[in-house]
Amino acid sequence: MRKHLKKFLIVSLVLILIGCGKKNADKDYIARVENEYLLKSDLAGLDSNFVKSYIDAWINNNLLYIEAIEQGYKANDKIERMVSEFRKSLIIKNFIQNEILHKAMKISEQEVEEFYQKHQDEFILDRPFVKIGYVKFSSRADAGSLRSKILREKNFKSAVEGLSKEQGIVEIVPERYYDQFSIPSGELWRVAWSLNKNEISFPVRVGDNYFLIFLYEKREAGSKADFELVAEDVRERAIVEKQNLLLDSLITRLKRKYYYEVKW
């Protein structure tokens, strides 16, 4: 019950701060309770999924407000403080959004990589991965010929460079990480996991095609993740850290700029 009441009070405060309605009639209104009008312009910028619940809450609040006034209820110091604090929090949120969050989002690749270097032991794989390159053929004979070339050159990338337009080649992936769910087939995973580092497979048939798989490395679950595998997670955490640093720096500067005291 308290949880629902708290939610109701928060919604009420939002409605108060955004605007409870208009006293004057307007033909472009969405909802009306007595002489209060909710206009289309009041809903501008709201998520479409939130509009109906907002309108319902607006109606309910105005009905309750009218009844409360009729029964002699009015604002008191506690209510005014609640509204004041909530208004203050919205202004602060807008300020931080513009002065801190937007600046933190402009993070450089160097900052992201430096964050990874400092925290790399915290990025652990929750499942195994293989780093492989592969070439997909429509012919087993073509796959066998390329395998011989790779063995001679002892360099998978240089051997497959420029082959994409040659006859019989369906697809080339020079280098990429895969887990069991992202690799093109379960058979490719089985073969890739059985290879040794820098080993090329024999042609592997999958459907009507043949694959040559080259293993760069494999990573067990629980091992440290390479940057490539966790780049997005690293970026998100680096942005959060930058936000915190910017906020701490701002608070320190404001404490020097404005007078404050604590009596405790």
C-alpha angles and dihedrals in degrees: 000000000000090000092055092045091051090050090049092051092050091051089048092053091049090052092048093051097043092044133281094222145283126291093208121074115251124185089215094066126129100202139005138200112185104303096346118100131195108209130206088242089060089064096050111129095014119132108258089230089059099047099086094047089046092053091047091050091047092053094045092048094049092048091050092044093053091048092047092052091048090054092052101260118143141165117290134188093272093053092046090052091050091051091045093050093047092049089049092051091053091051090048091049091052091047093050091045091058101033101037115014097046091049092048091052089062091076121154126231088243091057091050093049092046089053089052092050091053095045105027093121088063094060106083127171116244093196137021122275136191125207106212145154121213143181120209118210137186090212131054091209092057090048090052092050093052091047089058090050092051092050090052096047094039089211120097097192096050091044094056097038111120095007098110095099097044119114116267096023113117101174141355125202108180097190135349144141119246136179125199091274101046100043113100094248143002091242091058089052092051092050095042092051091050094055125095122234112288092010124136120216129228113254108295117207117221114170108313095338139076128223133204110202125198117194118215095172144322128224126207123220108268094034125117113278121236115238091249091062097050102029095124094047090048091050092051093050092044090053091050091050091049090050091053093047092049091048093048090049091049093049091049090051093047092051088059093044100048134043116247137158139185123214107194 
